[in-house]
């Protein structure tokens, strides 16, 4: 499970990674969970991998 948040903590979207561990990438259409196009700026991601752990980080969207 990958959760994407604004820097203020608003949940933007949740992505389900349903392929094997050998594929360490995930595509995102850059739409919010409400179907709205996201704004440019900094976002926080939270990756939860059962049996492997968690990772939190930041990324920027530049349009």
N, CA and C atoms as an extended XYZ file, in Angstrom:
189
Properties=species:S:1:pos:R:3:atomname:S:1:resname:S:1:resid:I:1 pbc="F F F"
N         0.854       -1.174        0.000 N   UNK     1
C         0.000        0.000        0.000 CA  UNK     1
C         0.897        1.233        0.000 C   UNK     1
N         0.561        2.170       -0.864 N   UNK     2
C         1.274        3.438       -0.931 CA  UNK     2
C         0.251        4.535       -0.692 C   UNK     2
N         0.490        5.362        0.312 N   UNK     3
C        -0.384        6.494        0.600 CA  UNK     3
C         0.373        7.774        0.271 C   UNK     3
N        -0.324        8.716       -0.345 N   UNK     4
C         0.271        9.991       -0.716 CA  UNK     4
C        -0.487       11.087        0.018 C   UNK     4
N         0.272       11.965        0.684 N   UNK     5
C        -0.295       13.037        1.490 CA  UNK     5
C         0.257       14.387        1.051 C   UNK     5
N        -0.512       15.455        1.314 N   UNK     6
C         0.044       16.798        1.181 CA  UNK     6
C         0.957       17.026        2.382 C   UNK     6
N         1.747       18.090        2.359 N   UNK     7
C         2.618       18.378        3.499 CA  UNK     7
C         1.809       18.774        4.736 C   UNK     7
N         0.547       19.107        4.557 N   UNK     8
C        -0.340       19.417        5.693 CA  UNK     8
C        -1.025       18.176        6.256 C   UNK     8
N        -0.795       17.017        5.626 N   UNK     9
C        -1.335       15.768        6.147 CA  UNK     9
C        -2.619       15.281        5.506 C   UNK     9
N        -3.112       15.973        4.487 N   UNK    10
C        -4.330       15.542        3.793 CA  UNK    10
C        -4.019       14.342        2.902 C   UNK    10
N        -4.809       13.282        3.019 N   UNK    11
C        -4.620       12.094        2.186 CA  UNK    11
C        -5.053       12.407        0.760 C   UNK    11
N        -4.113       12.345       -0.169 N   UNK    12
C        -4.379       12.649       -1.572 CA  UNK    12
C        -4.857       11.401       -2.309 C   UNK    12
N        -4.155       10.284       -2.121 N   UNK    13
C        -4.509        9.060       -2.841 CA  UNK    13
C        -3.887        7.856       -2.154 C   UNK    13
N        -4.431        6.686       -2.437 N   UNK    14
C        -3.895        5.405       -1.982 CA  UNK    14
C        -3.708        4.522       -3.203 C   UNK    14
N        -2.546        3.919       -3.299 N   UNK    15
C        -2.240        3.034       -4.417 CA  UNK    15
C        -2.001        1.635       -3.876 C   UNK    15
N        -2.532        0.656       -4.556 N   UNK    16
C        -2.318       -0.742       -4.188 CA  UNK    16
C        -1.269       -1.313       -5.131 C   UNK    16
N        -0.164       -1.763       -4.570 N   UNK    17
C         0.894       -2.389       -5.374 CA  UNK    17
C         0.645       -3.889       -5.339 C   UNK    17
N         0.171       -4.434       -6.450 N   UNK    18
C        -0.221       -5.844       -6.462 CA  UNK    18
C         0.669       -6.726       -7.333 C   UNK    18
N         1.878       -6.252       -7.623 N   UNK    19
C         2.835       -7.096       -8.338 CA  UNK    19
C         3.917       -7.539       -7.367 C   UNK    19
N         4.774       -8.411       -7.796 N   UNK    20
C         5.808       -8.965       -6.937 CA  UNK    20
C         6.833       -7.952       -6.467 C   UNK    20
N         7.610       -8.362       -5.492 N   UNK    21
C         8.624       -7.499       -4.904 CA  UNK    21
C         9.729       -7.131       -5.896 C   UNK    21
N         9.939       -7.971       -6.902 N   UNK    22
C        10.998       -7.700       -7.874 CA  UNK    22
C        10.686       -6.475       -8.734 C   UNK    22
N         9.414       -6.082       -8.790 N   UNK    23
C         9.017       -4.880       -9.528 CA  UNK    23
C         8.859       -3.746       -8.524 C   UNK    23
N         9.883       -2.946       -8.363 N   UNK    24
C         9.882       -1.891       -7.350 CA  UNK    24
C         9.336       -0.566       -7.830 C   UNK    24
N         8.426       -0.588       -8.791 N   UNK    25
C         7.861        0.673       -9.278 CA  UNK    25
C         6.337        0.603       -9.263 C   UNK    25
N         5.722        1.772       -9.268 N   UNK    26
C         4.265        1.857       -9.304 CA  UNK    26
C         3.881        3.087      -10.110 C   UNK    26
N         2.917        2.949      -10.987 N   UNK    27
C         2.424        4.076      -11.782 CA  UNK    27
C         1.313        4.789      -11.031 C   UNK    27
N         1.222        6.107      -11.251 N   UNK    28
C         0.171        6.914      -10.640 CA  UNK    28
C        -0.302        7.927      -11.669 C   UNK    28
N        -1.577        8.078      -11.816 N   UNK    29
C        -2.136        8.999      -12.811 CA  UNK    29
C        -2.116       10.464      -12.366 C   UNK    29
N        -1.601       10.736      -11.186 N   UNK    30
C        -1.488       12.077      -10.602 CA  UNK    30
C        -2.849       12.738      -10.406 C   UNK    30
N        -3.843       11.895      -10.128 N   UNK    31
C        -5.165       12.376       -9.756 CA  UNK    31
C        -5.395       12.040       -8.287 C   UNK    31
N        -6.141       12.884       -7.601 N   UNK    32
C        -6.467       12.614       -6.206 CA  UNK    32
C        -7.485       11.479       -6.126 C   UNK    32
N        -7.739       11.024       -4.920 N   UNK    33
C        -8.734        9.962       -4.732 CA  UNK    33
C       -10.126       10.421       -5.156 C   UNK    33
N       -10.319       11.739       -5.275 N   UNK    34
C       -11.589       12.305       -5.724 CA  UNK    34
C       -11.630       12.532       -7.232 C   UNK    34
N       -10.553       12.140       -7.940 N   UNK    35
C       -10.505       12.295       -9.386 CA  UNK    35
C       -10.055       13.659       -9.872 C   UNK    35
N        -9.550       14.486       -8.959 N   UNK    36
C        -9.092       15.831       -9.311 CA  UNK    36
C        -7.595       15.805       -9.634 C   UNK    36
N        -7.173       16.625      -10.596 N   UNK    37
C        -5.759       16.747      -10.924 CA  UNK    37
C        -5.039       17.402       -9.748 C   UNK    37
N        -3.899       16.836       -9.352 N   UNK    38
C        -3.180       17.381       -8.202 CA  UNK    38
C        -2.436       18.658       -8.588 C   UNK    38
N        -2.153       19.478       -7.593 N   UNK    39
C        -1.404       20.721       -7.788 CA  UNK    39
C         0.093       20.426       -7.726 C   UNK    39
N         0.887       21.327       -8.272 N   UNK    40
C         2.328       21.166       -8.136 CA  UNK    40
C         2.706       21.465       -6.687 C   UNK    40
N         3.827       20.915       -6.251 N   UNK    41
C         4.279       21.129       -4.883 CA  UNK    41
C         4.931       19.880       -4.324 C   UNK    41
N         5.119       19.881       -3.018 N   UNK    42
C         5.783       18.780       -2.315 CA  UNK    42
C         4.722       17.880       -1.687 C   UNK    42
N         4.950       16.587       -1.808 N   UNK    43
C         4.044       15.582       -1.260 CA  UNK    43
C         4.848       14.598       -0.416 C   UNK    43
N         4.161       13.940        0.490 N   UNK    44
C         4.751       12.910        1.352 CA  UNK    44
C         4.193       11.559        0.909 C   UNK    44
N         5.070       10.560        0.818 N   UNK    45
C         4.586        9.205        0.530 CA  UNK    45
C         4.873        8.300        1.716 C   UNK    45
N         4.007        7.331        1.908 N   UNK    46
C         4.169        6.317        2.949 CA  UNK    46
C         3.942        4.962        2.294 C   UNK    46
N         4.995        4.164        2.232 N   UNK    47
C         4.920        2.831        1.638 CA  UNK    47
C         4.898        1.818        2.770 C   UNK    47
N         3.914        0.941        2.736 N   UNK    48
C         3.803       -0.125        3.723 CA  UNK    48
C         3.887       -1.454        2.990 C   UNK    48
N         4.953       -2.207        3.261 N   UNK    49
C         5.173       -3.493        2.606 CA  UNK    49
C         5.116       -4.595        3.666 C   UNK    49
N         4.027       -5.350        3.711 N   UNK    50
C         3.899       -6.405        4.712 CA  UNK    50
C         5.097       -7.359        4.691 C   UNK    50
N         5.642       -7.593        5.858 N   UNK    51
C         6.786       -8.481        5.979 CA  UNK    51
C         8.118       -7.825        5.678 C   UNK    51
N         8.102       -6.608        5.135 N   UNK    52
C         9.345       -5.910        4.787 CA  UNK    52
C         9.539       -4.618        5.562 C   UNK    52
N         8.463       -3.944        5.918 N   UNK    53
C         8.574       -2.710        6.676 CA  UNK    53
C         7.869       -1.542        6.016 C   UNK    53
N         8.250       -0.344        6.466 N   UNK    54
C         7.632        0.881        5.986 CA  UNK    54
C         8.701        1.881        5.571 C   UNK    54
N         8.317        2.796        4.696 N   UNK    55
C         9.221        3.856        4.244 CA  UNK    55
C         8.396        5.120        4.053 C   UNK    55
N         8.897        6.228        4.572 N   UNK    56
C         8.259        7.527        4.401 CA  UNK    56
C         9.264        8.447        3.737 C   UNK    56
N         8.805        9.228        2.768 N   UNK    57
C         9.692       10.154        2.083 CA  UNK    57
C         8.905       11.275        1.429 C   UNK    57
N         9.632       12.138        0.715 N   UNK    58
C         9.022       13.286        0.039 CA  UNK    58
C         9.325       13.226       -1.445 C   UNK    58
N         8.445       13.827       -2.234 N   UNK    59
C         8.719       14.027       -3.653 CA  UNK    59
C         8.041       15.315       -4.094 C   UNK    59
N         8.526       15.877       -5.189 N   UNK    60
C         7.973       17.126       -5.712 CA  UNK    60
C         7.311       16.882       -7.057 C   UNK    60
N         6.228       17.596       -7.292 N   UNK    61
C         5.543       17.574       -8.584 CA  UNK    61
C         5.782       18.932       -9.226 C   UNK    61
N         6.396       18.908      -10.397 N   UNK    62
C         6.693       20.127      -11.141 CA  UNK    62
C         5.975       20.030      -12.468 C   UNK    62
N         5.148       20.987      -12.776 N   UNK    63
C         4.378       20.951      -14.019 CA  UNK    63
C         4.942       21.923      -15.020 C   UNK    63
